[in-house]
Amino acid sequence: MSPLMIPIFALMIPIVAIVSGAIVKPWLALREKQLDQQASMTAEKAAQYAAQTERLEQRVRVLERIVTDRGADLSSEIELLRDARPLN
């Protein structure tokens, strides 16, 4: 190795560090913004799914109330009487 190469390498090390720092910093900032945006979108989707789940649970509660209600039994009994043929 020539004696001239040592100072060249010595000068290249800080230059490479500065240039790579100038490239890596904006990339990291961009990546952080992307991750923040993805996190907010994920949180929004989770809230939408939770709201949808709540609506479905409310609908199931209503259906359970309809099925277990005495009015449903009465309605089915009336329909059975309508379907019954006269004995004459």
Rosetta blueprint (number, residue, H / E / L):
1 M L
2 S L
3 P L
4 L L
5 M H
6 I H
7 P H
8 I H
9 F H
10 A H
11 L H
12 M H
13 I H
14 P H
15 I H
16 V H
17 A H
18 I H
19 V H
20 S H
21 G H
22 A H
23 I H
24 V H
25 K H
26 P H
27 W H
28 L H
29 A H
30 L H
31 R H
32 E H
33 K H
34 Q H
35 L H
36 D H
37 Q H
38 Q H
39 A H
40 S H
41 M H
42 T H
43 A H
44 E H
45 K H
46 A H
47 A H
48 Q H
49 Y H
50 A H
51 A H
52 Q H
53 T H
54 E H
55 R H
56 L H
57 E H
58 Q H
59 R H
60 V H
61 R H
62 V H
63 L H
64 E H
65 R H
66 I H
67 V H
68 T H
69 D L
70 R H
71 G H
72 A H
73 D H
74 L H
75 S H
76 S H
77 E H
78 I H
79 E H
80 L H
81 L H
82 R H
83 D H
84 A L
85 R L
86 P L
87 L L
88 N L
